[in-house]
Amino acid sequence: MLHRAPDTYGRLESGRYANPPVDLLEDVARLLGMNEHEWVALWRYALGQDPPHPLNARAGEAVPGTWQLALDGVTHMAYISDRSWNLLAYNEPFAALFPGRRVPANVMRWMTVEPEARSVLRHWETSWAPLVLPQLRAAIAADPEDPTLCGIEKEVLDDPPAARVYESARAYVHPDGSERPVHHAEHGPGWITVCAAQPMAAPRARLLILPFRAGEHHSGGRLRPLRARG
């Protein structure tokens, strides 16, 4: 069924196949109907590393509904977006960030090309665009056929300030731990700290929790890293 030489699957299953090729692992995973968790486990057992991409190209488009309950229990601003930054769920503190509580349908598009974002995201051209636009470039590199990402890229390239940053931006893949200035619609100027994670059942989806601190000026300090005792 795999169209491989006799005992190929037997060697893989028993651990006697050193460094099996990626196309074999993909064929086995699809033949056995593996989910994303099983796909990761297959790579770890076969090659001792995580896969470079999800098994399903559309993975990360949905998360379990219980995530809304989790977000509602978070006192900080928090939201979940899918692999293309389409907003899947958010809580009321996040909605309060936006004028009129008009929450955007796509977070990346809003941050990069919406005029309103350039007043909410203070110092947009220096504090936001150089860190947000490289994430878009990296996401397109990982999935160049994604129609949503390609559409946002086209809008970015048609917007001179965004295009200028996009074409010269340095490498930057995720925002975890950064602190950035905002103008909160209800609390005025302040700073948010970006805490980023990924729902385990949805590769490439994003969970962001955004603690807010009011005030014009950067705190100038960082909390110590959290490490296990021992």
C-alpha positions as CSV (number, residue, x, y, z in Angstrom):
1,M,0.0,0.0,0.0
2,L,3.0,2.3,0.5
3,H,4.6,1.3,-2.8
4,R,7.9,0.7,-1.0
5,A,10.3,-2.2,-0.9
6,P,9.3,-5.2,1.2
7,D,9.9,-4.7,5.0
8,T,10.2,-0.9,4.6
9,Y,7.3,-0.4,7.0
10,G,8.5,-3.2,9.2
11,R,11.8,-1.5,9.7
12,L,10.2,1.8,10.4
13,E,7.8,0.3,12.9
14,S,10.5,-1.6,14.7
15,G,12.9,1.3,14.8
16,R,15.4,-0.4,12.5
17,Y,15.0,2.3,9.8
18,A,17.6,5.1,10.5
19,N,16.7,8.5,9.2
20,P,13.6,7.6,7.2
21,P,12.8,10.1,4.4
22,V,10.1,12.7,5.0
23,D,8.0,11.4,2.1
24,L,7.8,8.0,3.7
25,L,6.6,9.5,7.0
26,E,4.0,11.6,5.2
27,D,2.7,8.5,3.3
28,V,2.5,6.5,6.5
29,A,0.7,9.3,8.4
30,R,-1.8,9.8,5.6
31,L,-2.4,6.0,5.1
32,L,-3.1,5.5,8.8
33,G,-5.2,8.7,9.1
34,M,-3.0,10.3,11.8
35,N,-4.0,13.5,13.5
36,E,-1.6,16.3,14.3
37,H,-0.6,14.8,17.7
38,E,0.2,11.5,16.1
39,W,2.1,13.2,13.3
40,V,4.3,14.9,15.9
41,A,4.8,11.6,17.8
42,L,5.8,9.8,14.5
43,W,8.5,12.4,13.9
44,R,9.8,12.2,17.4
45,Y,10.1,8.4,17.4
46,A,11.5,8.2,13.8
47,L,13.8,11.2,13.7
48,G,14.0,12.6,17.2
49,Q,12.6,16.0,16.3
50,D,9.3,17.8,15.7
51,P,8.0,18.0,12.1
52,P,8.7,21.2,10.2
53,H,5.1,21.6,9.2
54,P,1.6,20.2,10.1
55,L,0.4,17.1,8.4
56,N,-2.8,18.9,7.3
57,A,-2.0,22.0,5.3
58,R,-5.1,23.6,6.8
59,A,-4.3,22.8,10.4
60,G,-4.7,25.7,12.7
61,E,-8.0,27.0,11.4
62,A,-10.1,26.0,14.4
63,V,-9.6,25.4,18.1
64,P,-11.9,23.6,20.6
65,G,-14.8,25.6,21.8
66,T,-13.7,25.4,25.4
67,W,-11.1,28.1,24.6
68,Q,-13.8,30.7,24.8
69,L,-14.5,29.7,28.4
70,A,-10.8,30.0,29.1
71,L,-10.5,33.5,27.5
72,D,-13.6,34.7,29.5
73,G,-11.8,33.7,32.7
74,V,-8.7,35.8,31.8
75,T,-8.7,39.3,33.3
76,H,-6.1,40.6,30.8
77,M,-6.8,41.3,27.2
78,A,-6.6,37.9,25.4
79,Y,-7.5,36.5,22.0
80,I,-6.9,33.5,19.7
81,S,-6.3,33.8,16.0
82,D,-5.9,31.1,13.4
83,R,-2.9,30.3,11.2
84,S,-3.8,33.3,9.0
85,W,-4.5,35.7,12.0
86,N,-8.3,35.5,11.5
87,L,-9.8,36.1,14.9
88,L,-11.4,33.0,16.4
89,A,-12.2,34.1,20.0
90,Y,-11.5,37.0,22.3
91,N,-12.6,38.3,25.7
92,E,-14.2,41.6,26.7
93,P,-11.0,43.3,27.9
94,F,-9.5,42.8,24.4
95,A,-12.6,44.3,22.8
96,A,-12.2,47.4,25.0
97,L,-8.9,48.2,23.4
98,F,-10.5,49.3,20.1
99,P,-12.5,52.5,19.5
100,G,-16.2,51.7,19.7
101,R,-15.2,48.1,20.6
102,R,-14.9,47.4,16.9
103,V,-12.8,44.2,17.0
104,P,-11.1,43.5,13.6
105,A,-11.8,40.2,11.8
106,N,-8.1,39.7,11.0
107,V,-5.6,40.9,13.5
108,M,-2.6,41.0,11.0
109,R,-4.5,43.0,8.4
110,W,-5.6,45.5,11.1
111,M,-2.1,45.9,12.5
112,T,-0.5,46.4,9.1
113,V,-2.8,48.4,6.9
114,E,-5.8,49.8,8.8
115,P,-5.4,53.6,9.4
116,E,-7.1,53.2,12.8
117,A,-4.4,50.9,14.0
118,R,-1.7,53.6,13.6
119,S,-3.3,55.6,16.3
120,V,-4.1,52.7,18.6
121,L,-0.6,51.2,18.2
122,R,1.5,54.1,19.3
123,H,4.8,54.8,17.4
124,W,3.5,52.4,14.8
125,E,6.3,52.9,12.3
126,T,9.1,52.2,14.8
127,S,7.6,50.1,17.6
128,W,5.1,47.9,15.8
129,A,5.6,47.7,12.0
130,P,9.2,46.4,12.2
131,L,8.1,43.6,14.5
132,V,4.7,42.7,13.0
133,L,5.5,42.8,9.2
134,P,8.4,40.2,9.5
135,Q,5.9,37.8,11.1
136,L,3.7,38.1,7.9
137,R,6.8,37.5,5.7
138,A,7.7,34.4,7.7
139,A,4.2,33.0,7.6
140,I,4.0,33.4,3.9
141,A,7.4,31.7,3.5
142,A,6.0,28.7,5.5
143,D,2.7,28.7,3.5
144,P,3.0,30.7,0.2
145,E,-0.4,29.5,-1.1
146,D,-2.4,30.9,1.8
147,P,-5.0,33.2,0.2
148,T,-5.6,35.3,3.3
149,L,-1.9,35.9,3.9
150,C,-1.3,36.7,0.2
151,G,-4.2,39.1,0.2
152,I,-2.8,40.9,3.2
153,E,0.7,41.0,1.6
154,K,-0.8,42.7,-1.5
155,E,-2.5,45.4,0.6
156,V,0.8,45.9,2.5
157,L,2.7,46.4,-0.7
158,D,0.1,48.8,-1.9
159,D,0.5,50.9,1.2
160,P,3.8,53.0,1.0
161,P,4.6,53.2,4.8
162,A,3.9,49.5,5.3
163,A,5.7,48.5,2.1
164,R,8.8,50.4,3.1
165,V,9.0,48.5,6.4
166,Y,8.0,45.2,4.9
167,E,10.7,45.3,2.2
168,S,13.5,46.1,4.7
169,A,12.4,44.4,7.9
170,R,14.7,42.1,9.8
171,A,13.9,38.5,10.8
172,Y,11.3,38.2,13.5
173,V,9.0,35.2,13.9
174,H,7.0,35.6,17.1
175,P,6.3,38.4,19.6
176,D,6.5,36.5,22.9
177,G,7.8,38.7,25.7
178,S,7.9,42.0,24.0
179,E,6.5,45.3,25.4
180,R,4.9,47.8,23.1
181,P,3.1,51.1,23.4
182,V,-0.6,51.5,22.7
183,H,-3.4,54.0,23.1
184,H,-6.2,52.1,24.8
185,A,-9.6,53.3,23.7
186,E,-10.9,53.5,27.3
187,H,-7.7,53.8,29.5
188,G,-5.6,56.1,27.3
189,P,-1.8,55.7,26.6
190,G,0.0,52.7,28.1
191,W,2.0,49.6,27.3
192,I,1.1,46.0,26.6
193,T,3.3,43.0,27.3
194,V,2.8,40.3,24.7
195,C,2.5,36.7,26.1
196,A,2.2,34.4,23.1
197,A,1.5,30.6,23.0
198,Q,-0.1,28.0,20.7
199,P,-3.1,25.8,21.4
200,M,-1.8,22.3,21.2
201,A,-4.7,21.0,19.1
202,A,-4.2,23.7,16.4
203,P,-0.7,24.0,15.0
204,R,0.1,27.6,13.9
205,A,-3.0,29.0,15.7
206,R,-2.0,31.7,18.3
207,L,-3.1,32.5,21.8
208,L,-2.1,36.0,23.0
209,I,-2.5,37.4,26.5
210,L,-1.8,41.1,26.7
211,P,-1.3,42.6,30.2
212,F,-1.8,46.4,30.0
213,R,0.0,49.0,32.1
214,A,-1.2,52.6,31.9
215,G,1.3,55.4,31.4
216,E,3.3,57.2,28.7
217,H,6.7,55.8,29.5
218,H,8.3,52.4,29.2
219,S,8.8,50.6,32.5
220,G,12.5,50.0,31.7
221,G,12.6,46.7,33.6
222,R,12.0,43.1,32.8
223,L,10.6,40.4,35.1
224,R,13.0,37.6,35.9
225,P,12.6,34.4,33.8
226,L,10.5,31.6,35.5
227,R,12.6,28.5,36.1
228,A,12.0,25.3,38.1
229,R,13.5,25.2,41.5
230,G,16.3,22.7,42.1
